[in-house]
Amino acid sequence: MRKSLVAAALAVLATSLPVSLSTASAATTSQCSTPTTGYGRMFPSLSSASWDASALTALGTTSIAAAETNPTPEGQVDSEDNKDIPAGYTYFGQFVDHDLTFDDRPNDLVTPTAVSSLVNGRTPQLDLDSLYGSGPSTSSNLYEADGVHLKVGAPLTGSTDTGARDLPRDATGKALIGDPRNDENRIVAGVHSLFIRLHNQTVDRIHTSEPNLSNSALFARARQEVTWNYQWLIVTDYLPKIAGQQAVNSVINRTQSGWNTNLRFYDACQQMPVEFSVAAYRFGHSMVRGLYRINDSVNRLPVFSGTFIPTSDLTGFSPSPSNFAIDWKFFVPGSGNGLGQAQASYKIDGSLTNSLSLLPLPTTGIGPANLATRNLLRGQQLGLPSGQDVARAMGVTPLRDDQILVGKASGDAADAQAITSVSPTFAGKAPLWSYILAESVANAYPISGGAITGPQRAPVRLGPVGGRIVTETIAGLLASDPSSIVNHREFSPRGQGVPAGVFDLQTLVNVVTRPTAVNPPPTPPTTAPRPTTTTTRPAPAPQPPRQDLRPPFVAPRPTPPILRPRN
Ligand code: HEM
């Protein structure tokens, strides 16, 4: 519902005052008694922004890059490569999305819908319910008969990671995992599989040192350790990569006395904010590359090709081709022996790779297969405020219209345009999602007149609006969870293969895939493996040197069909 202009202006003034909603150390952090099951707003006093659906569709179409008929050869830098964020972080980010928010509704993208009516299919906590479901008793199909180990899938080949596994599946090929979206593409499935193996290895290690623990105590201990390492990874590695260390430090930091959080806009006990789930955290869509090398034995493939032939792309929701093991050296610098070979993510900019206009949807009644258009229609359906209004509410000077670029941040003027060139109806009010993507570009490059006008001056990361929404939501969710690392200052990563005090994406990969790791015994595939590709990688071109380097609470939900329009 729209507020009067005066009320809205007063509200903006109030929210722009530099007052913290909550500045807390762990000992005084306000905690919610139970996690909420709904969605809410971070900026409830801001008016909804609206546009003609045709303008949003045009913006969605313009936000999709043309199909790459002549892709940049491997080893050469693509103009969309973001040298500061390796490709593995895209799919770790998607894995985090699937742990936090799941607006599992019918595919009506246009009927205005009250945010208060939405139900979140995930706990709004970084508790890995996407991995553990509702735990061994309620989600017994995810677990081995001991109720402690998670099931693993068929062995996969093609990578130096000899313990690589497909997701566990039933006889129909459906993945037996806590969130079906983690089977949407082979890379996010690979991240999920790493976490299954991490859990099982952690169980075995704890059992070796404490053989008298009961199964339920053993499970609880392993889950807690895995979850805390995961939370540590998010705060100390993932967030700094996508938002910058300084931006993270201003929201959450750790001192000798424990964790401190400084939340200016997010009330940690409210629901999952739609500004996060429908706009800011969807920034990751622009990081998806056109083509991925997953290992040395399969040629580069797009995420989706629209062909529905398993070996022609990385679409999931079916058993993986047997030679599609992910070789993490192509995704995470310094993992295994692949230092320097990791592919970059694509820049966080106003451009999505073409394959994201080919979502593998069922054929009827599902809305557009263009992910950019879906994001924009969802934002309008749920009444998000404009990016400029959110910036003002944060005390940030909004971008001018000519600084809000749609398209690739390649530096080539032909690759991008000002949002008002797509439709004048966007003047002074850009959809929050598009605004946040453009802000990332405007932070990194000088822009005027709808074009990049000079060389890159900063890493391409989330800007002040996007970065603050994402870091405050994640920090707030951790602070409001009594069982999180933020409320357990005694926790610091340690253990077999873990450098003291460090658990980053590289550590995750190295710990799980190290040859000495105890990997689960082979489990026979539940379905016959699909035909495999036998392509061989061409000799790699020389690479330029790189600089980069809770308790369970789940309302059980019906499992959706295999091919579904969700990520
Ligand atoms: C190949 C990669 C990906 C695909 C194909 C994909 C696809 C999708 C689809 C189809 C939706 C539902 C759109 C709608 O109908 O509203 C969605 C939602 C979403 N995506 Fe992605 N996505 C990908 C990667 C990512 C990444 C990397 C992130 C963040 C880092 C992300 C964050 C989100 C979020 C926050 C939602 C809303 C979830 C909810 O609340 O239900 N996605 N994605």
Boltz pocket constraint, residues with backbone or C-beta under 6 A from the ligand:
constraints:
  - pocket:
      binder: B
      contacts: [[A, 89], [A, 90], [A, 91], [A, 93], [A, 94], [A, 97], [A, 101], [A, 102], [A, 103], [A, 104], [A, 184], [A, 185], [A, 276], [A, 277], [A, 278], [A, 281], [A, 282], [A, 283], [A, 284], [A, 285], [A, 287], [A, 288], [A, 303], [A, 356], [A, 359], [A, 371], [A, 374], [A, 375], [A, 378], [A, 565], [A, 566], [A, 567]]
      max_distance: 6.0
